[in-house]
Amino acid sequence: MNPEIALSPNAIDVQASQPATRVSLSRVGVTGVEKVVSIGEDGHYHAELECYVDLAPDQAGVHMSRFEENVSEAIEEVVANESMRAEQLAARIAELVRVKQKGLRAEVSINARYAQKMPAPVSGIENQEIYNLLGTAVASADVTRTVTGVQAQGMTACPCAQEMVADLARGRLAEKGYTEDQVEEIIEEVPIATHNQRGIGTLWIGCTEGGPDLDARDMLRLVESSMSSEIYELMKRPDEMSVVVKAHEQPRFVEDCVREMIRQVLETYPDLADDAFVMAKQENLETIHRHNVVAERFGQIADLRQEVAGENPSRRHLTMKEWLELSA
């Protein structure tokens, strides 16, 4: 280091000084932190992070460089373990941030892009599909709570427009002299046109200690199967036909996708505790409208089980932020 610009040992730690206005801050942190996490030979994840910590009323500011140090330290631990669990990485960073920044509470969110090889449905041609692995953690001195999330894309077919087209087809077939039974047989056998959307499904699950192990790959398949059809980056003509036919034989509204995600979560993870958290979100990018459509359901497993069983719906749905804060 050039001695002319060396930091004096008597230099004031400005961040640790008293602020002009003595008020605590709920969150201070960094956003848009980008990292590439390499696991093993082929596992490369491009991750974007947000890190926050609360700030005491008598401290002017946080030490921003410590966020970077904490992120790097936690990533080294993940690489050493040869596994990528976004929620575990978020939890470790949150715990380090809280301690190093001397806060009462720290919060970290991670969005990691993840590549997986998938075969096209008919030709079997190999695709590299990109998914998002999500993790959020809130750490306090007493407990660290995490939620595990995934995001995948798919295709949906509109049931409403399809029924209108089917009704039009019935009328035209009847005019051609087909009997009512013949018309219904044709409608049953022939794919009926409708408008489509590319859907973006997101699923979050939060478990308390001792909950089931959540595999992101299983969660991704669950999200994809909640839509009318999966989609693929590279397809031959038989693959395209297969995807289109499958979607039109399984039309779903944006609301249907969310309800199907919830149903599959309850079926796939029967060991989830009643106080576990779930959030399912579906956004469909419209083709015949200028707007997009979205649906969500969030809450605790106990409430969802009761509703699916036919009991009265809960009057209030617990949000993810509220669930993460329950014991923080």
Backbone bond lengths (Angstrom), bond angles and torsions (degrees), N, CA, C in turn:
res aa  C-N    CA-C-N  psi(-1)  N-CA   C-N-CA  omega(-1)  CA-C   N-CA-C  phi
1 M - - - 1.476 - - 1.525 108.88 -
2 N 1.304 116.11 137.95 1.459 121.52 176.79 1.527 108.93 -65.19
3 P 1.353 118.22 120.13 1.478 119.80 -176.83 1.521 113.00 -61.71
4 E 1.344 116.77 -22.73 1.460 119.21 -179.37 1.521 112.27 -69.44
5 I 1.365 116.45 -23.47 1.462 118.86 -179.14 1.533 111.61 -117.46
6 A 1.323 116.79 15.22 1.463 120.35 178.32 1.529 110.21 -67.70
7 L 1.345 116.01 144.21 1.462 121.59 -179.35 1.522 109.90 -74.19
8 S 1.291 116.44 130.02 1.462 121.25 179.46 1.524 109.86 -68.43
9 P 1.322 118.20 139.41 1.471 120.52 176.91 1.521 112.51 -63.77
10 N 1.309 116.80 -15.50 1.466 120.79 179.16 1.525 112.92 -96.00
11 A 1.343 116.28 5.13 1.468 119.68 -178.37 1.527 110.11 -62.09
12 I 1.315 116.06 141.90 1.466 121.99 -178.32 1.524 110.12 -77.98
13 D 1.316 116.57 134.65 1.468 121.72 172.56 1.530 107.18 -80.24
14 V 1.330 116.08 95.32 1.467 120.77 -173.24 1.525 111.34 -61.66
15 Q 1.342 116.59 -40.12 1.466 119.17 -178.64 1.524 112.09 -60.37
16 A 1.330 116.60 -32.22 1.468 120.34 -177.39 1.526 112.92 -84.60
17 S 1.315 117.26 -3.22 1.463 119.64 -177.89 1.524 111.64 -79.00
18 Q 1.317 115.90 171.77 1.467 121.58 -179.65 1.531 110.02 -74.23
19 P 1.340 118.50 135.41 1.468 120.27 176.21 1.523 110.85 -76.47
20 A 1.317 116.16 161.71 1.464 120.54 179.14 1.524 111.16 -65.58
21 T 1.321 115.89 -35.35 1.467 121.07 177.44 1.519 108.38 -118.92
22 R 1.308 116.87 121.19 1.468 121.03 -174.35 1.532 110.11 -82.70
23 V 1.342 115.61 87.55 1.463 122.64 177.96 1.527 108.50 -139.16
24 S 1.314 116.74 132.26 1.464 119.71 176.36 1.526 109.42 -72.63
25 L 1.331 116.87 155.33 1.462 122.44 178.90 1.528 109.59 -115.46
26 S 1.309 115.66 137.67 1.468 120.65 -177.05 1.522 111.99 -67.59
27 R 1.340 116.42 -42.52 1.460 120.05 -179.08 1.529 109.78 -148.40
28 V 1.315 114.90 135.72 1.463 122.48 170.28 1.521 105.82 -137.31
29 G 1.320 117.60 138.84 1.453 116.59 -178.75 1.505 114.30 -177.91
30 V 1.323 114.40 -157.66 1.463 122.18 -177.94 1.523 108.74 -128.05
31 T 1.329 115.99 144.60 1.463 121.85 176.34 1.523 108.52 -127.55
32 G 1.334 115.41 164.48 1.463 119.47 177.74 1.516 113.98 68.39
33 V 1.333 117.79 24.42 1.467 121.45 176.82 1.531 108.07 -76.72
34 E 1.322 117.83 119.62 1.460 121.86 -176.80 1.521 110.62 -110.35
35 K 1.331 115.46 133.91 1.458 121.86 179.60 1.525 109.58 -141.23
36 V 1.317 116.51 147.75 1.461 121.76 169.48 1.521 106.92 -106.23
37 V 1.324 115.55 119.98 1.463 121.62 -179.30 1.522 107.52 -104.37
38 S 1.327 117.08 120.48 1.465 121.93 -179.21 1.517 109.64 -105.94
39 I 1.344 115.49 121.03 1.466 121.66 179.82 1.521 108.00 -119.06
40 G 1.326 117.65 117.86 1.458 120.20 179.83 1.520 111.62 66.22
41 E 1.354 115.99 -155.66 1.457 120.94 -175.74 1.524 112.65 -81.62
42 D 1.329 117.45 -38.14 1.463 120.64 -171.76 1.519 114.30 -113.51
43 G 1.315 118.43 -4.64 1.461 119.56 -174.30 1.515 112.68 -92.23
44 H 1.318 115.82 103.86 1.459 121.22 177.90 1.523 108.44 -123.64
45 Y 1.310 116.25 125.36 1.456 121.82 -177.42 1.522 109.18 -122.66
46 H 1.329 115.51 125.97 1.462 119.43 173.48 1.522 107.18 -91.74
47 A 1.315 116.35 113.75 1.465 120.81 -173.17 1.521 111.05 -115.45
48 E 1.330 115.21 140.17 1.463 121.71 172.64 1.524 107.59 -117.57
49 L 1.332 116.56 133.15 1.457 121.23 -172.72 1.520 112.15 -125.32
50 E 1.337 114.36 153.13 1.459 123.25 168.53 1.528 107.12 -127.09
51 C 1.309 116.90 132.64 1.469 121.64 -179.21 1.528 109.50 -130.01
52 Y 1.331 115.81 132.63 1.467 120.86 -178.99 1.530 110.08 -136.83
53 V 1.328 114.68 154.32 1.453 121.14 172.30 1.530 107.43 -145.81
54 D 1.334 116.50 152.03 1.465 118.82 175.99 1.527 108.86 -76.81
55 L 1.322 116.57 161.08 1.462 120.58 -176.47 1.526 109.82 -129.32
56 A 1.334 115.54 129.68 1.469 121.46 -179.08 1.532 110.81 -66.67
57 P 1.343 117.62 154.52 1.472 120.65 -176.63 1.522 114.23 -66.96
58 D 1.345 116.63 -21.17 1.462 118.87 -177.38 1.530 112.51 -102.49
59 Q 1.339 117.65 17.57 1.465 121.46 177.23 1.522 108.98 -120.67
60 A 1.330 116.56 126.60 1.469 120.91 -174.52 1.522 112.12 -65.44
61 G 1.331 117.30 -41.55 1.457 118.90 -176.45 1.511 112.46 -161.40
62 V 1.326 116.15 168.85 1.458 121.38 175.55 1.526 108.86 -87.83
63 H 1.319 116.51 165.92 1.462 121.50 175.52 1.534 107.26 -93.53
64 M 1.328 116.43 99.80 1.460 121.35 -172.50 1.530 112.58 -60.73
65 S 1.333 117.63 -34.92 1.464 119.79 -177.92 1.524 111.81 -64.24
66 R 1.337 116.85 -24.54 1.467 119.43 -179.11 1.527 111.76 -69.27
67 F 1.336 117.19 -27.90 1.463 118.96 175.07 1.526 109.80 -58.83
68 E 1.335 116.05 -47.67 1.464 120.91 -179.77 1.526 110.67 -61.81
69 E 1.320 116.98 -41.77 1.466 120.61 178.75 1.525 110.87 -61.78
70 N 1.326 117.07 -43.25 1.466 121.48 -178.92 1.521 111.49 -66.10
71 V 1.334 116.82 -41.99 1.468 121.06 178.26 1.520 110.16 -61.09
72 S 1.327 117.24 -47.94 1.465 121.23 -178.41 1.527 111.39 -63.15
73 E 1.331 116.94 -41.03 1.466 120.81 179.46 1.526 111.16 -62.91
74 A 1.327 116.77 -43.62 1.467 120.59 -179.44 1.521 111.34 -67.56
75 I 1.332 117.39 -38.07 1.467 120.67 178.83 1.522 110.24 -63.49
76 E 1.326 117.23 -39.94 1.466 120.37 177.55 1.525 110.88 -59.47
77 E 1.323 117.24 -38.62 1.465 120.79 178.19 1.526 110.82 -65.81
78 V 1.346 116.98 -40.59 1.464 121.32 179.70 1.520 110.51 -64.52
79 V 1.337 116.65 -44.53 1.463 120.85 179.13 1.522 110.27 -60.45
80 A 1.320 116.86 -40.46 1.465 121.02 179.73 1.521 111.65 -64.03
81 N 1.333 117.05 -32.51 1.469 120.85 -179.51 1.519 113.13 -81.95
82 E 1.358 117.65 -9.15 1.466 123.52 178.58 1.521 112.68 57.35
83 S 1.308 117.29 38.19 1.463 121.14 174.53 1.516 108.42 -149.49
84 M 1.335 115.14 150.47 1.458 119.48 179.85 1.512 108.93 -119.01
85 R 1.314 116.82 104.31 1.454 122.47 174.58 1.521 106.17 -120.20
86 A 1.326 115.28 107.96 1.467 119.79 -173.57 1.522 111.77 -57.29
87 E 1.357 116.42 -39.40 1.463 118.83 -177.65 1.526 111.62 -70.18
88 Q 1.342 117.29 -33.88 1.460 119.90 178.11 1.528 111.43 -69.87
89 L 1.335 115.31 -39.64 1.460 119.38 176.96 1.527 110.06 -64.25
90 A 1.340 116.61 -42.90 1.466 120.64 178.23 1.526 110.67 -60.96
91 A 1.333 116.49 -41.70 1.464 120.75 -179.30 1.526 111.31 -63.69
92 R 1.336 115.79 -44.12 1.467 118.64 -178.30 1.528 111.13 -65.43
93 I 1.329 116.36 -42.00 1.465 119.30 178.74 1.525 110.21 -63.53
94 A 1.337 116.66 -43.77 1.467 120.57 -179.14 1.523 111.13 -60.12
95 E 1.333 116.67 -41.45 1.463 120.07 179.78 1.531 111.19 -65.64
96 L 1.338 116.32 -41.91 1.466 119.95 178.33 1.523 111.26 -65.64
97 V 1.327 116.25 -43.42 1.468 120.69 -179.37 1.524 110.55 -60.91
98 R 1.326 116.82 -45.34 1.469 119.81 -177.62 1.520 111.03 -60.53
99 V 1.340 116.05 -44.41 1.464 119.94 -177.71 1.529 110.95 -70.18
100 K 1.339 116.84 -49.64 1.468 120.11 -174.89 1.532 112.32 -68.55
101 Q 1.332 116.76 -31.72 1.466 119.53 178.96 1.535 111.89 -91.41
102 K 1.333 116.64 0.00 1.469 122.64 178.67 1.528 111.92 57.26
103 G 1.329 115.35 43.29 1.455 120.51 -179.96 1.519 111.93 -100.07
104 L 1.313 115.64 168.10 1.463 121.12 175.23 1.524 110.91 -86.49
105 R 1.324 115.83 -26.16 1.459 120.93 -172.77 1.524 109.19 -151.09
106 A 1.331 116.34 137.77 1.466 121.28 175.75 1.522 109.19 -132.65
107 E 1.308 115.62 148.98 1.467 121.42 -177.92 1.527 109.13 -134.67
108 V 1.329 116.81 134.85 1.468 122.00 179.87 1.520 109.38 -135.79
109 S 1.331 116.18 136.05 1.465 121.77 174.83 1.521 108.86 -125.47
110 I 1.337 115.73 140.77 1.463 122.06 -178.54 1.521 109.34 -130.20
111 N 1.322 115.63 136.50 1.465 122.69 171.98 1.520 106.43 -126.60
112 A 1.331 116.89 107.70 1.462 121.75 -176.01 1.523 110.26 -112.79
113 R 1.325 117.01 127.85 1.461 121.57 177.20 1.525 109.08 -84.22
114 Y 1.315 114.32 133.65 1.467 121.33 -168.79 1.525 109.11 -133.38
115 A 1.325 118.18 128.38 1.464 123.30 -179.46 1.523 110.27 -99.38
116 Q 1.319 115.82 134.17 1.461 120.93 177.36 1.524 109.26 -136.15
117 K 1.324 116.04 138.02 1.463 120.55 179.36 1.524 109.80 -81.69
118 M 1.352 115.24 127.43 1.459 121.26 -178.38 1.523 109.38 -133.11
119 P 1.350 118.39 136.09 1.465 120.36 178.01 1.527 111.19 -81.20
120 A 1.334 116.83 144.29 1.463 120.90 172.96 1.524 108.47 -64.74
121 P 1.348 118.76 152.94 1.471 121.28 -168.13 1.525 116.02 -66.07
122 V 1.323 119.54 -27.94 1.470 121.54 -177.00 1.524 111.20 -114.09
123 S 1.322 117.02 -54.20 1.467 120.89 -176.71 1.517 112.43 -73.75
124 G 1.320 116.63 -23.48 1.457 120.26 -177.24 1.514 113.63 76.12
125 I 1.336 116.80 6.05 1.459 120.02 -179.54 1.527 109.68 -60.35
126 E 1.335 115.66 138.19 1.459 120.32 -172.64 1.523 112.04 -77.49
127 N 1.320 116.08 132.64 1.456 123.41 177.06 1.515 109.80 -116.75
128 Q 1.308 116.41 146.12 1.463 120.50 168.52 1.522 106.99 -102.87
129 E 1.315 116.14 103.47 1.460 121.26 -178.17 1.531 109.71 -96.76
130 I 1.328 115.41 140.05 1.462 121.36 -178.42 1.528 109.77 -102.29
131 Y 1.312 116.02 125.65 1.460 122.23 177.75 1.531 109.26 -120.98
132 N 1.318 115.50 167.76 1.464 120.91 176.67 1.522 110.08 -115.43
133 L 1.324 115.38 126.58 1.461 122.07 172.75 1.528 107.29 -101.17
134 L 1.319 116.33 129.24 1.461 121.54 -173.55 1.523 110.68 -120.58
135 G 1.298 116.01 145.52 1.462 120.00 176.15 1.516 110.62 -151.18
136 T 1.313 116.53 137.54 1.461 121.56 175.73 1.524 108.39 -134.72
137 A 1.320 115.92 139.55 1.466 120.70 179.48 1.519 109.91 -138.91
138 V 1.326 115.73 144.24 1.463 122.94 172.15 1.528 106.95 -124.19
139 A 1.327 116.35 123.98 1.466 121.34 -176.87 1.523 110.67 -116.94
140 S 1.333 115.33 133.44 1.464 121.97 171.47 1.523 107.09 -124.83
141 A 1.315 116.97 -177.38 1.463 120.05 178.86 1.522 111.31 -66.23
142 D 1.329 117.40 -26.39 1.460 121.40 -174.35 1.524 114.04 -94.77
143 V 1.334 117.60 -35.19 1.460 119.57 -171.26 1.522 110.26 -156.78
144 T 1.331 115.29 154.08 1.464 121.90 171.89 1.517 107.86 -121.52
145 R 1.320 116.68 124.53 1.465 121.47 179.19 1.520 109.34 -110.77
146 T 1.339 116.01 140.90 1.462 120.28 -178.65 1.523 110.97 -131.90
147 V 1.322 114.99 153.95 1.461 121.21 168.71 1.524 107.53 -126.30
148 T 1.334 115.13 139.66 1.456 122.79 179.04 1.515 108.70 -103.06
149 G 1.332 117.38 133.06 1.456 119.64 -177.96 1.515 112.84 -136.20
150 V 1.336 115.39 156.50 1.462 122.58 173.72 1.522 108.48 -139.95
151 Q 1.312 115.17 157.13 1.471 120.28 175.95 1.524 108.71 -139.42
152 A 1.331 115.70 132.03 1.461 121.53 -178.95 1.522 109.54 -140.04
153 Q 1.325 115.33 159.43 1.459 120.62 178.58 1.519 110.43 -109.97
154 G 1.309 115.53 155.83 1.458 121.58 178.54 1.517 109.73 -159.50
155 M 1.322 115.66 -163.62 1.465 121.67 -177.45 1.518 108.74 -128.30
156 T 1.324 115.93 140.05 1.461 119.92 174.08 1.521 109.54 -124.67
157 A 1.329 115.02 151.97 1.465 122.70 177.35 1.522 107.94 -120.25
158 C 1.321 117.37 133.61 1.464 122.00 -173.56 1.528 111.93 -76.55
159 P 1.334 118.84 119.39 1.471 121.25 179.09 1.523 113.16 -66.84
160 C 1.330 117.45 -33.30 1.464 120.95 -175.26 1.525 110.98 -66.09
161 A 1.333 116.94 -53.22 1.463 120.57 179.44 1.525 110.62 -63.10
162 Q 1.329 116.79 -34.91 1.463 119.74 179.89 1.524 111.18 -64.21
163 E 1.315 117.21 -40.21 1.465 120.41 178.83 1.528 110.93 -66.18
164 M 1.334 117.09 -36.73 1.466 119.77 177.32 1.527 111.26 -65.98
165 V 1.335 116.84 -40.74 1.469 120.59 177.47 1.524 110.21 -65.94
166 A 1.335 117.03 -39.84 1.468 120.82 178.05 1.522 110.80 -62.53
167 D 1.326 116.43 -40.07 1.464 120.32 178.79 1.527 110.80 -65.15
168 L 1.335 116.37 -39.81 1.465 120.39 176.01 1.522 110.47 -62.25
169 A 1.344 116.58 -43.12 1.466 121.06 179.79 1.524 111.17 -63.04
170 R 1.331 117.36 -39.25 1.467 120.58 178.47 1.531 110.48 -59.17
171 G 1.332 115.84 -45.33 1.454 119.66 -179.58 1.513 112.49 -62.91
172 R 1.316 117.19 -43.04 1.464 120.71 -178.66 1.529 111.48 -68.43
173 L 1.332 116.33 -38.97 1.467 119.69 178.06 1.522 110.69 -66.14
174 A 1.333 116.26 -39.90 1.471 119.52 178.08 1.521 110.79 -62.59
175 E 1.328 117.14 -38.31 1.465 121.17 178.35 1.528 111.69 -64.20
176 K 1.343 116.02 -27.81 1.465 120.72 179.12 1.525 112.33 -82.16
177 G 1.335 117.06 -2.36 1.452 120.08 176.07 1.512 115.74 99.31
178 Y 1.314 118.18 6.21 1.460 119.99 178.14 1.525 109.30 -73.52
179 T 1.334 115.69 143.99 1.462 119.74 177.55 1.529 109.32 -73.96
180 E 1.329 116.20 166.65 1.463 120.57 -179.75 1.524 111.41 -60.81
181 D 1.346 116.60 -41.26 1.469 120.12 178.77 1.523 111.01 -64.43
182 Q 1.339 116.64 -41.27 1.465 120.49 179.53 1.531 110.86 -64.93
183 V 1.333 115.30 -40.83 1.466 119.41 178.98 1.525 110.65 -59.85
184 E 1.324 116.66 -47.30 1.468 120.09 -178.27 1.521 111.42 -66.15
185 E 1.336 116.72 -34.12 1.467 120.23 177.93 1.525 110.21 -65.55
186 I 1.333 116.13 -41.70 1.467 120.22 178.73 1.528 110.50 -65.19
187 I 1.327 115.97 -46.59 1.472 120.36 -179.99 1.522 110.89 -59.35
188 E 1.332 115.69 -36.41 1.467 120.94 -179.22 1.524 111.49 -68.96
189 E 1.335 117.37 -34.89 1.463 121.60 -172.41 1.527 113.83 -91.60
190 V 1.315 117.71 -28.58 1.463 121.04 -173.29 1.532 110.24 -98.15
191 P 1.345 118.57 130.94 1.469 119.88 175.86 1.529 110.59 -59.02
192 I 1.315 116.13 134.18 1.459 121.94 -177.36 1.528 109.62 -102.82
193 A 1.333 115.52 133.98 1.466 120.92 -176.95 1.528 111.77 -66.19
194 T 1.312 115.00 151.34 1.467 122.95 171.03 1.516 107.44 -162.13
195 H 1.322 117.18 174.62 1.467 118.39 175.81 1.523 108.79 -91.06
196 N 1.332 114.86 154.05 1.462 121.61 -172.65 1.522 111.58 -119.36
197 Q 1.315 114.29 164.16 1.461 121.20 174.47 1.526 108.55 -136.23
198 R 1.322 115.76 150.34 1.461 119.27 165.69 1.512 106.08 -89.73
199 G 1.315 116.21 124.02 1.452 121.14 -174.84 1.516 112.31 -103.07
200 I 1.329 115.70 148.57 1.464 122.48 175.34 1.522 107.06 -121.90
201 G 1.323 115.85 110.24 1.459 121.26 -178.43 1.518 111.33 -103.98
202 T 1.324 116.32 136.23 1.464 121.64 179.69 1.524 109.12 -129.70
203 L 1.314 115.89 132.50 1.465 121.14 -179.67 1.520 109.71 -129.71
204 W 1.342 115.90 130.07 1.466 122.85 175.99 1.529 108.62 -121.10
205 I 1.329 116.46 137.64 1.461 121.53 174.11 1.526 108.51 -133.15
206 G 1.322 115.95 129.44 1.457 121.29 177.49 1.515 110.11 -116.30
207 C 1.319 116.31 124.74 1.473 121.27 -178.51 1.522 110.29 -113.19
208 T 1.304 115.40 143.76 1.457 120.09 170.05 1.527 107.66 -81.20
209 E 1.323 116.64 173.61 1.461 120.67 -176.93 1.516 111.54 -57.02
210 G 1.337 115.91 136.56 1.455 120.24 179.42 1.514 114.06 87.26
211 G 1.335 117.77 5.82 1.458 121.36 179.17 1.519 111.33 -74.52
212 P 1.342 117.54 171.95 1.462 121.02 -178.35 1.523 111.78 -66.54
213 D 1.336 116.06 152.76 1.456 121.42 176.79 1.524 108.49 -72.64
214 L 1.305 117.43 128.91 1.461 122.20 -176.90 1.524 109.45 -104.50
215 D 1.326 116.17 115.89 1.461 122.17 177.82 1.527 108.10 -93.04
216 A 1.327 116.71 121.91 1.468 120.88 -177.52 1.522 111.61 -59.14
217 R 1.333 117.72 -32.81 1.471 119.76 -179.64 1.520 111.01 -65.54
218 D 1.325 117.45 -39.41 1.468 120.32 176.63 1.521 110.74 -65.28
219 M 1.322 116.40 -40.76 1.461 119.92 179.23 1.528 111.28 -65.11
220 L 1.331 117.07 -37.34 1.466 120.73 178.29 1.522 111.33 -64.55
221 R 1.334 116.44 -43.16 1.473 119.16 178.66 1.528 110.11 -63.23
222 L 1.306 116.27 -36.96 1.463 121.35 179.43 1.533 110.14 -62.94
223 V 1.321 116.80 -45.06 1.467 120.68 179.99 1.519 110.42 -64.30
224 E 1.324 117.19 -46.29 1.469 120.32 -178.85 1.526 111.66 -61.72
225 S 1.321 116.58 -42.18 1.465 119.88 -176.64 1.523 112.98 -73.72
226 S 1.328 117.42 -10.45 1.463 119.74 177.54 1.527 111.80 -78.82
227 M 1.324 117.04 -12.99 1.462 121.44 178.88 1.528 109.92 -94.88
228 S 1.318 117.09 -179.53 1.468 120.36 -177.66 1.523 111.36 -68.65
229 S 1.324 117.55 -36.35 1.463 121.33 177.63 1.519 110.01 -160.06
230 E 1.323 115.31 155.40 1.452 121.05 169.82 1.534 108.19 -72.57
231 I 1.327 117.21 161.83 1.454 121.18 173.85 1.525 108.85 -124.86
232 Y 1.340 115.66 160.38 1.462 121.46 -175.07 1.519 109.09 -137.94
233 E 1.323 116.08 143.62 1.458 120.50 -178.77 1.528 111.65 -70.40
234 L 1.323 117.39 -39.27 1.468 121.65 -177.31 1.521 109.23 -123.08
235 M 1.349 115.99 121.88 1.463 120.50 -179.56 1.522 110.54 -141.04
236 K 1.331 115.77 146.29 1.457 122.24 168.02 1.527 107.69 -89.75
237 R 1.339 116.02 173.03 1.465 119.21 -175.17 1.530 113.97 -57.60
238 P 1.351 119.21 -42.31 1.474 118.02 177.13 1.531 112.86 -61.68
239 D 1.347 116.38 -32.88 1.469 119.97 177.36 1.525 110.80 -66.70
240 E 1.345 115.98 -43.91 1.464 120.03 179.30 1.521 110.86 -59.51
241 M 1.345 115.42 -45.01 1.462 119.14 -179.99 1.523 110.58 -61.99
242 S 1.320 116.91 -42.36 1.459 121.25 -179.29 1.524 111.35 -60.92
243 V 1.333 117.11 -44.77 1.465 121.43 -179.10 1.524 110.97 -64.94
244 V 1.339 116.57 -44.85 1.470 120.36 -177.81 1.525 110.90 -65.63
245 V 1.331 116.59 -44.60 1.467 119.88 -179.78 1.526 110.36 -64.07
246 K 1.330 116.69 -45.14 1.469 119.91 179.95 1.524 110.75 -58.45
247 A 1.332 116.98 -44.93 1.467 120.53 -178.43 1.520 111.32 -62.96
248 H 1.339 116.94 -41.03 1.464 119.86 -176.69 1.528 112.40 -77.80
249 E 1.320 116.69 -17.54 1.465 119.50 174.35 1.524 111.52 -88.04
250 Q 1.332 116.34 -6.40 1.468 121.10 -179.76 1.534 109.20 -136.19
251 P 1.337 117.48 60.41 1.473 119.48 -177.78 1.525 111.07 -66.07
252 R 1.328 116.25 141.71 1.464 120.41 -179.59 1.520 111.15 -146.03
253 F 1.334 114.36 136.13 1.458 120.78 169.86 1.528 109.03 -73.65
254 V 1.335 116.26 166.07 1.455 120.67 175.26 1.530 109.95 -59.49
255 E 1.345 116.41 -35.53 1.466 120.63 178.74 1.533 111.42 -66.82
256 D 1.345 115.70 -37.18 1.467 119.96 179.35 1.522 111.06 -60.92
257 C 1.336 116.21 -39.64 1.465 120.58 -177.63 1.529 110.99 -62.29
258 V 1.327 116.59 -43.14 1.467 120.39 179.54 1.522 110.41 -65.33
259 R 1.323 116.52 -45.11 1.472 119.51 -179.83 1.527 111.26 -64.37
260 E 1.331 116.75 -35.60 1.466 119.66 178.06 1.524 110.88 -68.49
261 M 1.328 117.06 -38.06 1.469 119.72 175.70 1.522 110.82 -60.21
262 I 1.329 116.04 -46.18 1.466 120.20 -179.94 1.523 110.49 -61.65
263 R 1.323 116.70 -45.12 1.471 120.52 -179.99 1.524 110.65 -58.75
264 Q 1.330 116.24 -44.78 1.462 119.71 -178.01 1.526 112.10 -69.43
265 V 1.328 117.49 -34.45 1.471 119.80 176.54 1.524 110.03 -60.46
266 L 1.331 116.57 -47.20 1.467 120.43 -179.16 1.523 111.26 -64.14
267 E 1.321 116.68 -34.80 1.467 121.17 -178.84 1.523 111.58 -78.16
268 T 1.339 116.81 -39.45 1.467 121.58 -175.77 1.523 112.29 -77.32
269 Y 1.334 116.47 -33.27 1.463 120.84 -176.35 1.533 110.56 -121.91
270 P 1.338 117.41 68.87 1.469 119.76 -178.57 1.523 113.16 -66.49
271 D 1.344 117.12 -17.26 1.459 120.39 -177.91 1.528 113.38 -88.46
272 L 1.324 117.43 1.78 1.466 118.63 176.80 1.527 109.72 -61.10
273 A 1.323 116.19 133.20 1.467 120.50 179.53 1.524 110.37 -67.54
274 D 1.314 115.65 156.53 1.464 120.34 -179.55 1.526 112.44 -58.86
275 D 1.347 116.77 -29.87 1.461 118.88 -178.16 1.528 112.91 -92.48
276 A 1.339 117.35 8.37 1.462 120.30 174.60 1.528 109.20 -69.06
277 F 1.323 115.63 160.71 1.467 121.25 -174.62 1.525 110.74 -115.78
278 V 1.327 116.00 144.27 1.468 121.71 175.11 1.522 109.19 -137.23
279 M 1.327 114.90 138.62 1.466 120.46 169.81 1.514 108.25 -135.38
280 A 1.331 116.71 122.61 1.463 123.08 176.68 1.519 108.21 -115.88
281 K 1.323 115.80 131.47 1.465 120.44 -179.45 1.522 109.50 -135.50
282 Q 1.316 116.04 138.09 1.456 121.79 176.62 1.523 109.04 -131.05
283 E 1.324 116.41 128.73 1.465 121.69 172.56 1.514 108.21 -121.93
284 N 1.324 116.74 126.91 1.460 121.94 179.01 1.521 110.13 -110.42
285 L 1.327 115.60 129.49 1.458 122.08 179.70 1.520 107.99 -88.79
286 E 1.310 116.34 107.71 1.458 121.70 -171.89 1.529 112.69 -68.87
287 T 1.341 114.99 154.25 1.461 121.06 177.92 1.523 112.31 -109.65
288 I 1.329 118.35 -33.57 1.464 119.80 -178.05 1.528 111.96 -103.79
289 H 1.321 116.85 2.52 1.461 121.84 175.22 1.527 108.35 -124.27
290 R 1.307 116.70 160.84 1.464 120.62 176.36 1.528 112.05 -85.04
291 H 1.329 116.25 -15.21 1.464 119.88 -179.46 1.532 110.01 -98.07
292 N 1.313 116.20 168.64 1.456 123.25 171.49 1.524 108.45 -110.82
293 V 1.325 116.63 167.13 1.467 120.28 -179.35 1.526 109.44 -125.18
294 V 1.328 116.11 150.83 1.459 120.68 -175.71 1.521 109.90 -144.47
295 A 1.330 116.03 148.72 1.468 122.14 174.86 1.524 107.96 -143.16
296 E 1.326 116.50 149.04 1.462 122.19 -179.48 1.518 110.32 -143.51
297 R 1.325 114.88 152.90 1.463 120.97 164.86 1.512 107.19 -143.92
298 F 1.313 115.69 130.49 1.458 120.37 176.82 1.514 108.36 -137.49
299 G 1.317 115.32 152.98 1.456 119.91 179.76 1.512 111.15 157.53
300 Q 1.325 115.30 -174.58 1.458 120.67 -179.26 1.525 110.61 -91.17
301 I 1.313 114.43 153.27 1.459 121.87 -174.67 1.524 111.83 -57.77
302 A 1.315 117.90 -39.36 1.470 120.54 -178.27 1.523 110.98 -57.61
303 D 1.328 116.98 -44.43 1.465 121.11 -179.83 1.526 111.27 -64.67
304 L 1.325 116.10 -41.02 1.464 120.17 -179.03 1.525 111.16 -67.08
305 R 1.320 116.39 -41.23 1.470 119.71 178.32 1.529 110.71 -60.89
306 Q 1.314 116.14 -42.09 1.465 120.14 -179.44 1.524 111.15 -63.28
307 E 1.327 116.82 -43.37 1.465 119.86 -179.12 1.519 111.57 -65.54
308 V 1.331 116.56 -45.14 1.469 120.24 -179.73 1.524 110.41 -63.05
309 A 1.330 116.74 -30.67 1.468 121.14 178.32 1.524 112.23 -78.43
310 G 1.333 117.47 -3.31 1.459 120.57 176.69 1.509 115.08 98.39
311 E 1.332 117.24 4.69 1.461 119.77 179.27 1.530 110.76 -80.74
312 N 1.309 116.70 170.24 1.460 121.17 -178.18 1.529 111.06 -61.16
313 P 1.337 116.70 138.93 1.466 119.21 -180.00 1.516 111.84 -68.94
314 S 1.329 114.74 150.87 1.455 119.38 177.54 1.527 109.66 -68.80
315 R 1.309 116.41 142.49 1.466 121.12 -175.45 1.524 111.79 -78.00
316 R 1.324 116.44 -17.81 1.466 119.90 -179.36 1.517 109.77 -140.39
317 H 1.318 116.16 134.49 1.457 121.39 -179.37 1.532 109.54 -102.88
318 L 1.327 116.43 124.19 1.460 121.89 179.94 1.525 109.70 -69.07
319 T 1.333 117.93 129.91 1.462 121.72 179.89 1.531 110.51 -83.58
320 M 1.332 115.68 165.19 1.456 119.88 178.55 1.523 110.95 -62.19
321 K 1.309 117.17 -43.08 1.471 120.61 179.40 1.523 110.66 -59.44
322 E 1.330 116.62 -43.18 1.466 120.45 179.83 1.523 110.73 -65.12
323 W 1.323 117.11 -41.07 1.468 120.32 -179.22 1.526 110.55 -64.91
324 L 1.332 116.58 -43.56 1.462 120.19 179.79 1.524 112.08 -64.51
325 E 1.324 116.13 -27.36 1.468 120.63 -176.92 1.529 113.04 -90.14
326 L 1.335 118.11 -3.87 1.463 120.17 -172.46 1.521 113.13 -54.50
327 S 1.323 116.74 -41.27 1.471 118.87 -178.11 1.516 112.08 -122.92
328 A 1.346 115.85 9.25 1.470 118.36 -176.19 1.522 111.14 -78.75
